[in-house]
């Protein structure tokens, strides 16, 4: 039940820190999405991922102490990254990414949509939530680092009449 072998617990701590950093990088690479925007597929992957890395973190140590050390390292690593993210613009950019322009002056950037795995239908649904029925009505649409899309509407009749709203992007299950 209890295992106080410092060498083994140190190994658990190191394994956990490595798994945390690798998962952080992988999640960052896979895109901008909030928990509320996860598809059932994303949830299944997340659950399987947590199970898959468990043994990588604790190795042969399945003791209560090993599990506690792994939990402490995960929480401490998360706190450290959060603090560094607040203090350093470079760390924030590496962890969170940068906003991506999807539409500018009525022109859709299809390459950005493809890179961010957003379909044109999803983008148009989001624009309708911002009361834009045509792309030409949009001065600027940005995919923010938190996974939301910000839209700045430009009224061709009144160019100074710009409304900025923010809505969550509702993603449908990705198409192969």
trRosetta pair geometry for C-beta under 8 A, 3 or more apart (Angstrom, degrees):
i j d omega theta_ij theta_ji phi_ij phi_ji
1 63 6.4 100 161 -150 20 89
1 64 5.5 10 176 1 71 118
2 63 6.3 91 -143 -180 13 126
2 64 6.1 -40 -86 55 56 108
2 65 5.4 77 -152 -35 61 116
3 8 6.4 -55 145 91 124 140
3 9 7.3 171 110 -60 92 95
3 61 6.0 -143 78 -148 155 106
3 63 3.8 163 3 8 113 170
3 64 7.9 148 12 46 81 63
3 65 4.8 -146 53 48 68 128
3 66 6.2 10 56 -35 125 95
4 9 7.3 -18 -154 -31 35 136
4 65 6.4 -134 -74 -133 55 170
5 8 4.0 50 91 19 115 113
5 9 6.4 160 83 -13 59 86
6 9 5.7 -58 -139 43 31 108
6 10 6.0 37 158 -24 66 106
7 10 5.7 -53 -149 34 27 114
7 11 6.6 29 151 -20 61 105
8 11 5.6 -51 -152 33 33 114
8 12 6.6 38 148 -20 64 101
8 61 5.3 133 165 -73 115 134
8 66 7.3 -60 139 -90 104 108
9 12 5.4 -46 -149 33 38 115
9 13 6.5 41 150 -20 65 102
9 61 7.5 164 -82 -161 51 170
9 65 6.5 -62 -96 140 116 111
9 66 6.8 -139 -107 -98 69 64
9 69 5.1 -174 -159 -83 92 164
10 13 5.6 -51 -149 35 33 113
10 14 6.4 31 153 -16 65 105
11 14 5.8 -54 -145 39 32 109
11 15 6.1 33 156 -19 66 108
11 59 6.3 -31 130 16 117 151
11 61 7.6 136 80 -7 107 132
12 15 5.8 -56 -144 39 28 111
12 16 6.1 28 157 -20 63 110
12 57 6.8 48 -162 153 73 69
12 58 5.4 13 -129 -126 105 55
12 59 6.7 -125 -90 24 71 102
12 61 5.5 -71 -71 61 123 142
12 66 4.9 -158 -103 -148 157 84
12 69 4.8 82 102 95 129 130
12 70 5.7 -88 168 -62 106 85
12 73 7.7 -177 127 -5 79 144
13 16 5.9 -57 -147 36 26 111
13 17 6.4 26 156 -19 63 107
13 69 5.6 -84 -66 166 83 112
13 70 7.7 -146 -89 -86 43 46
13 73 4.9 167 -141 -78 70 139
14 17 5.8 -55 -147 35 31 110
14 18 6.4 29 156 -17 65 107
15 18 5.9 -58 -151 37 29 110
15 19 6.3 28 154 -18 66 108
15 56 6.2 -170 178 148 110 61
15 57 5.1 149 120 -147 104 35
15 58 7.1 -163 88 -49 139 16
15 59 6.0 -174 -48 -32 170 103
15 70 7.9 -39 84 -107 97 99
16 19 5.8 -55 -145 38 31 110
16 20 6.2 36 154 -23 65 106
16 57 4.4 56 -91 -153 73 102
16 58 7.7 40 -65 -62 99 57
16 69 7.3 -175 -6 124 149 81
16 70 4.5 178 -90 -136 139 72
16 73 4.1 103 98 88 135 140
16 74 6.0 -93 174 -52 118 78
16 77 7.7 -160 130 -17 93 140
17 20 5.6 -52 -148 33 30 115
17 21 6.5 26 156 -15 64 106
17 73 5.6 -95 -57 177 78 122
17 77 5.8 169 -123 -83 73 133
18 21 6.0 -57 -149 38 30 107
18 22 6.3 27 155 -16 66 109
19 22 5.8 -57 -145 40 30 110
19 23 6.1 27 158 -16 66 109
19 53 5.0 129 -162 -175 131 123
19 56 5.3 131 -88 109 126 115
19 57 5.0 -73 15 -79 155 89
20 23 6.0 -61 -147 40 25 107
20 24 6.2 29 154 -23 63 108
20 73 7.2 -148 -23 132 140 94
20 74 5.8 176 -87 -118 126 67
20 77 4.5 59 133 114 163 161
20 78 7.5 -117 -159 -53 131 74
21 24 5.6 -51 -145 34 30 115
21 25 6.5 30 156 -17 63 105
21 77 7.5 -111 -53 -167 75 136
22 25 5.9 -56 -152 37 30 110
22 26 6.3 28 152 -18 65 108
23 26 5.5 -54 -142 39 33 111
23 27 6.1 32 159 -19 68 105
23 49 7.3 120 -127 163 115 123
23 53 6.8 -28 -64 -72 126 168
24 27 6.1 -54 -144 37 26 107
24 28 6.3 28 154 -20 61 110
24 81 6.9 -139 -129 -119 155 165
24 95 7.1 -41 175 -130 114 89
25 28 5.7 -57 -149 37 29 114
25 29 6.3 27 155 -20 65 108
26 29 5.8 -56 -147 36 31 110
26 30 6.3 28 157 -22 65 109
27 30 5.9 -57 -146 33 30 111
28 94 7.6 3 -164 155 160 59
28 95 6.4 -115 -98 -156 132 38
28 96 7.9 -95 -127 -78 103 10
28 97 6.8 164 -166 -47 91 100
31 116 6.3 116 -137 -157 110 61
31 117 6.0 -59 -94 32 156 119
32 97 6.5 -109 -69 53 111 147
32 116 7.0 -26 32 -149 101 105
32 143 6.3 140 65 157 144 110
32 144 7.6 -177 170 91 151 48
32 145 6.3 -140 -121 -163 133 33
32 146 7.0 86 -172 105 111 10
32 147 4.3 -172 148 -84 87 69
33 37 5.0 -132 -166 88 85 118
33 38 6.4 104 146 -79 122 65
33 42 7.1 -111 123 -133 152 159
33 147 4.9 112 -111 -120 20 138
33 171 6.7 -50 -123 10 114 149
34 37 4.8 85 56 9 76 106
34 38 7.7 -110 100 -31 44 78
34 146 6.5 28 -69 164 111 79
34 147 4.5 -160 -24 62 84 146
34 148 7.6 24 -21 -50 131 77
34 168 6.6 -76 39 -142 138 117
35 38 5.8 -30 -161 -11 39 117
36 168 6.4 -26 94 -171 124 160
37 147 5.9 -155 24 154 153 139
37 168 6.3 -153 -67 170 111 112
37 169 6.2 38 -124 83 145 75
37 170 6.6 -150 -125 -121 90 37
37 171 5.2 68 176 18 104 102
38 42 3.9 -131 -160 88 91 132
38 43 5.4 107 138 -54 128 82
38 46 7.4 -24 -149 -15 148 138
39 42 4.8 105 49 2 69 99
39 43 7.3 -132 96 -3 41 86
39 171 6.6 -87 -47 104 101 99
39 172 7.2 62 -95 171 123 28
39 173 4.7 124 -154 -92 152 70
39 174 7.4 -141 8 -7 157 74
40 43 5.6 -54 -150 36 36 114
40 44 6.4 38 153 -20 68 103
40 173 7.5 -27 40 -86 83 115
41 44 5.9 -55 -151 35 30 110
41 45 6.5 29 152 -18 64 107
41 173 5.8 98 0 -134 128 102
41 174 7.4 -101 72 26 152 91
42 45 5.7 -56 -149 37 31 112
42 46 6.3 33 153 -21 66 107
43 46 5.6 -53 -148 35 31 113
43 47 6.4 29 155 -16 65 105
44 47 5.9 -56 -148 38 30 109
44 48 6.2 24 156 -13 65 110
45 48 5.9 -60 -144 43 28 107
45 49 5.9 35 154 -27 65 109
46 49 5.6 -53 -144 33 27 115
46 50 6.7 28 157 -20 62 102
47 50 6.0 -52 -152 31 30 109
47 51 6.7 24 152 -11 62 107
48 51 5.7 -59 -151 41 35 110
48 52 6.0 39 151 -27 69 109
49 52 5.5 -53 -142 34 30 114
49 53 6.5 13 165 -8 65 108
50 53 6.6 -64 -145 41 26 98
50 54 6.9 49 153 -50 59 95
51 54 5.8 -34 -156 -5 34 119
52 56 7.6 18 136 -5 64 118
53 56 4.8 -60 -156 43 59 119
53 57 6.0 60 147 -27 83 101
54 57 6.0 -62 -157 32 29 107
54 58 6.6 -16 166 16 67 107
55 58 6.7 -72 -133 55 31 82
55 59 6.9 78 176 -96 63 21
56 59 7.6 15 -165 -66 19 61
57 70 4.9 81 148 -135 124 128
58 61 5.1 -118 175 75 87 81
58 62 6.3 96 131 -89 136 48
58 66 4.7 90 -148 151 108 121
58 67 6.6 -8 -96 -78 143 58
58 70 5.5 -59 -71 -53 92 142
61 65 7.7 -70 173 81 121 86
61 66 3.5 165 131 -93 112 150
62 66 6.5 -73 -92 61 5 141
62 67 7.7 31 -168 -47 44 100
63 66 4.6 103 55 3 79 101
63 67 7.1 -143 96 -2 46 85
64 67 5.8 -57 -152 37 33 111
64 68 6.4 32 152 -19 66 106
65 68 5.7 -55 -147 37 31 111
65 69 6.3 33 154 -20 66 105
66 69 5.8 -53 -147 35 30 111
66 70 6.4 31 154 -19 64 105
67 70 5.7 -53 -148 36 32 112
67 71 6.4 31 153 -18 65 105
68 71 5.7 -54 -148 37 33 111
68 72 6.3 33 154 -19 66 106
69 72 5.8 -54 -146 37 30 111
69 73 6.3 30 156 -18 65 107
70 73 5.9 -56 -147 37 29 110
70 74 6.4 31 154 -20 64 106
71 74 5.7 -54 -148 35 31 112
71 75 6.4 24 157 -13 65 108
72 75 6.0 -59 -147 41 29 106
72 76 6.0 26 157 -16 66 112
73 76 5.8 -57 -139 42 28 109
73 77 6.0 32 158 -22 65 108
74 77 5.9 -55 -145 36 25 111
74 78 6.3 24 156 -18 62 108
75 78 5.7 -55 -147 37 30 111
75 79 6.3 30 154 -19 64 107
76 79 5.7 -53 -146 37 31 112
76 80 6.2 33 154 -21 65 106
77 80 5.7 -55 -148 36 30 112
77 81 6.3 26 156 -15 65 106
78 81 6.0 -54 -145 38 30 107
78 82 6.2 32 154 -20 64 109
79 82 5.7 -56 -147 37 29 114
79 83 6.3 28 155 -18 65 106
80 83 5.9 -56 -148 37 29 109
80 84 6.3 25 156 -14 65 108
81 84 5.7 -56 -144 41 31 110
81 85 6.0 39 154 -28 65 107
81 91 7.5 -165 -158 173 66 122
81 95 6.4 137 177 -106 109 146
82 85 5.6 -52 -146 32 28 116
82 86 6.7 27 155 -18 61 103
83 86 5.9 -56 -154 33 32 109
83 87 6.4 13 156 -6 66 114
84 87 5.9 -68 -143 47 31 102
84 88 5.5 -20 176 23 72 118
84 91 4.4 -97 140 161 99 171
85 88 7.0 -69 -116 55 16 79
85 91 5.2 -122 -92 118 47 106
85 92 4.8 101 -165 -90 72 70
85 95 5.2 -65 -102 47 116 150
85 96 7.0 99 -153 -26 122 108
86 92 7.5 98 -70 -76 18 113
87 91 7.5 29 69 40 73 133
88 91 3.9 70 84 12 117 106
88 92 6.4 180 94 -12 60 83
89 92 5.4 -55 -145 38 33 116
89 93 6.2 34 156 -21 67 104
90 93 5.8 -53 -148 35 29 109
90 94 6.4 26 153 -16 63 107
91 94 5.6 -57 -147 39 33 111
91 95 6.0 20 159 -11 69 112
92 95 6.2 -62 -140 44 25 101
92 96 5.5 -16 176 19 66 119
93 96 6.8 -64 -115 57 18 84
93 97 6.9 32 -169 -142 53 10
93 98 6.0 10 -142 -59 92 91
96 145 4.4 38 160 179 107 135
96 146 7.9 -21 -159 -64 113 58
97 145 5.2 170 71 -126 85 94
98 145 6.8 -44 -130 -77 10 106
99 142 4.7 13 174 175 121 122
99 143 6.5 164 -160 81 66 51
99 144 5.2 -25 -109 -117 101 46
99 145 6.1 -78 -66 -36 64 76
99 150 7.9 -25 -145 27 135 119
100 112 5.3 165 163 -162 114 117
100 115 7.6 -149 -152 86 153 117
100 116 5.9 179 78 -61 159 135
100 142 6.7 148 72 -161 40 70
100 143 4.5 -7 57 54 97 105
101 104 5.5 5 179 -46 128 112
101 109 6.0 77 110 4 85 150
101 112 6.4 -119 82 -92 58 170
101 140 7.1 -68 -136 -156 96 89
101 141 7.5 103 -164 78 57 55
101 142 5.8 -40 -100 -104 49 78
102 108 7.0 -21 157 -146 72 69
102 109 5.9 -143 -157 45 29 99
102 112 5.5 -148 -105 105 54 130
102 113 6.3 80 -143 -70 96 81
102 116 7.7 -68 -91 35 104 149
102 118 7.2 -34 -122 74 132 151
102 123 6.3 -166 167 -128 138 126
102 141 4.5 -57 68 102 104 101
102 142 6.6 171 9 -106 88 21
102 143 5.7 90 -42 -26 116 92
102 149 6.9 -26 16 -137 149 114
103 106 7.0 0 180 -122 107 9
103 107 6.6 159 -155 75 66 41
103 108 5.4 -29 -99 -98 87 55
103 109 6.9 -152 -78 4 34 82
103 123 7.7 132 -38 -178 115 128
103 135 6.1 -146 -133 -160 138 95
103 138 4.7 30 118 111 142 137
103 140 6.7 164 91 -151 75 25
103 141 3.9 42 37 29 103 109
104 107 5.8 -23 67 56 67 94
104 109 7.2 41 7 -36 94 111
104 139 7.6 -3 -154 158 48 47
104 140 5.6 16 -112 -108 66 72
104 141 7.9 -128 -59 30 47 65
105 139 6.3 9 -86 -149 48 53
105 140 7.8 14 -36 -66 52 66
105 154 7.7 -4 -119 24 54 154
106 135 5.5 105 -159 128 64 81
106 136 4.1 25 -134 -124 127 49
106 137 7.4 102 -98 15 93 24
106 138 6.1 140 -88 60 49 72
106 139 7.8 -12 -35 -95 68 31
107 135 7.8 94 -79 148 10 122
108 113 7.0 4 172 -29 103 132
108 120 7.4 35 -174 -121 158 99
108 123 7.3 102 -134 128 120 159
108 135 5.7 -57 -48 -149 102 148
109 112 4.0 39 111 14 115 118
109 113 6.8 157 95 -17 64 83
110 113 5.4 -50 -150 34 39 115
110 114 6.3 39 153 -19 68 104
110 120 7.9 -18 -117 -75 89 106
111 114 5.7 -54 -150 37 32 112
111 115 6.3 31 153 -18 66 107
112 115 5.7 -54 -144 38 31 110
112 116 6.1 13 161 -3 66 112
112 143 7.6 -180 159 11 113 124
113 116 6.2 -70 -144 49 24 97
113 118 4.8 -97 -152 73 75 92
113 119 7.3 79 172 -125 116 9
113 120 6.7 36 -179 -71 161 64
113 123 6.4 -58 -115 -44 123 139
114 117 7.4 25 -177 -77 31 39
116 143 5.6 115 -145 40 164 176
117 174 5.9 -24 178 -116 121 121
118 122 5.2 -124 -168 80 80 128
118 123 5.7 86 146 -55 118 94
118 143 7.2 -155 -32 -83 150 139
118 169 7.2 -64 -117 -170 122 143
118 171 7.4 -98 -113 -110 74 101
119 122 4.6 101 56 3 80 100
119 123 7.1 -144 96 -2 45 85
119 172 7.3 -33 25 47 131 108
119 175 6.8 62 -76 13 131 118
120 123 5.5 -53 -149 38 36 113
120 124 6.2 35 153 -19 68 106
121 124 5.8 -54 -144 38 30 109
121 125 6.3 33 154 -22 64 104
121 172 7.7 -18 98 17 117 135
122 125 5.7 -52 -148 34 31 112
122 126 6.5 30 153 -17 63 105
122 169 6.8 51 164 -174 111 100
122 170 7.2 -152 -148 82 91 62
122 171 6.0 18 -137 -117 144 57
122 172 6.3 -144 -82 11 107 92
123 126 5.7 -58 -153 37 31 111
123 127 6.4 33 150 -21 66 104
123 141 7.5 97 -161 134 103 154
123 149 7.7 157 -130 -119 68 165
124 127 5.5 -49 -146 34 36 114
124 128 6.5 39 153 -21 65 100
124 135 7.9 -65 -100 -63 85 90
125 128 5.8 -51 -153 32 32 112
125 129 6.9 38 147 -22 61 100
125 170 6.6 -78 117 61 131 107
126 129 5.5 -48 -156 28 38 116
126 130 6.9 25 148 -7 64 105
126 141 7.9 115 108 -159 120 132
126 149 5.0 47 167 55 148 147
126 151 7.5 167 138 -47 96 128
126 167 6.2 177 -155 84 85 121
126 169 5.6 -23 -91 -117 139 72
126 170 7.2 175 -78 26 86 77
127 130 5.6 -65 -156 45 38 106
127 132 4.2 -75 175 77 95 108
127 133 7.5 158 123 -85 107 14
127 135 7.1 -70 -119 -92 169 57
127 137 7.8 124 -178 68 118 109
127 138 6.4 -77 -129 -61 119 131
127 141 7.0 -52 -88 -95 95 148
127 151 6.5 139 -118 -112 64 151
128 131 7.3 43 -172 -84 38 19
128 132 6.8 -106 -79 65 31 57
128 133 6.4 52 -105 -98 81 59
129 167 4.7 157 122 174 136 178
130 151 4.1 17 -148 62 171 151
130 153 6.7 -179 148 -55 110 110
130 165 5.1 175 -127 63 93 125
130 167 6.3 -137 -60 1 87 127
131 153 7.3 -26 81 -75 92 154
132 135 7.6 74 150 -96 120 24
132 137 4.3 -172 -142 86 97 126
132 138 5.5 54 -160 -61 161 91
132 151 6.5 -134 -4 174 138 146
132 153 5.9 -164 -74 -106 112 107
133 137 7.0 69 43 2 55 146
134 137 5.1 107 70 -10 80 100
135 138 5.8 -56 -167 24 49 114
136 156 7.6 -4 145 -47 103 126
137 153 5.8 -16 152 -148 92 93
137 154 6.9 178 178 60 45 62
137 155 7.5 7 -151 -96 85 47
137 156 7.8 -92 -111 -20 59 93
138 141 5.2 -13 -177 -34 140 106
138 151 6.1 -76 -129 -157 107 99
138 152 7.3 97 -165 72 69 54
138 153 6.3 -63 -108 -110 49 54
138 154 7.0 63 162 19 13 87
139 152 4.7 -59 67 106 107 96
139 153 6.5 90 5 163 93 12
139 154 3.4 99 -57 -32 106 115
139 162 6.3 -35 15 -125 151 115
140 150 7.8 -3 116 108 94 92
140 151 7.4 166 91 -153 56 40
140 152 4.3 19 52 43 93 112
141 149 5.9 6 -176 180 96 108
141 150 7.1 172 -150 86 48 50
141 151 4.9 -4 -106 -106 85 76
141 152 7.6 -152 -67 26 46 64
142 149 6.8 164 80 -154 41 60
142 150 4.9 -5 55 54 95 98
143 147 7.5 -19 -174 -142 90 28
143 148 7.8 165 -154 88 51 32
143 149 5.6 -32 -97 -98 58 78
143 169 7.2 4 -125 -44 92 149
144 147 7.0 -37 76 34 79 21
144 148 4.9 -3 42 64 119 79
144 149 7.0 -172 1 -95 84 22
144 150 5.7 75 -46 -15 113 104
144 166 7.7 8 -12 -140 147 113
147 168 7.2 18 112 -149 95 80
147 169 6.0 -120 159 36 76 110
148 166 5.5 42 148 -178 139 96
148 167 6.5 172 -161 90 101 30
148 168 5.2 -71 -108 -105 89 46
148 169 6.1 174 -132 -12 33 83
149 166 7.7 172 86 -148 40 59
149 167 6.5 -16 62 67 83 78
149 169 5.0 87 -16 -69 103 101
150 164 6.5 5 -178 -168 101 97
150 165 7.5 176 -150 87 61 39
150 166 5.1 -23 -103 -101 78 85
151 164 7.2 171 86 -143 47 53
151 165 5.9 -9 58 57 92 82
151 166 7.9 172 20 -88 69 38
151 167 7.7 -3 6 19 111 99
152 162 5.4 8 -178 -177 95 113
152 163 7.4 168 -149 78 50 38
152 164 4.9 -16 -98 -94 79 85
153 162 6.2 169 74 -150 58 57
153 163 4.8 3 41 49 112 88
153 164 7.9 -161 14 -74 71 38
153 165 8.0 23 -14 9 105 98
154 159 6.3 4 -169 -140 101 62
154 162 5.9 -13 -94 -102 61 91
155 158 4.6 13 90 54 122 80
155 159 7.1 -139 73 -79 65 26
155 161 4.6 -13 30 78 128 112
155 162 7.7 -147 5 -78 81 46
156 159 7.2 10 -142 -75 28 75
157 161 7.9 -9 80 35 79 132
158 161 3.8 40 109 3 118 121
171 174 7.7 -4 167 -61 115 72
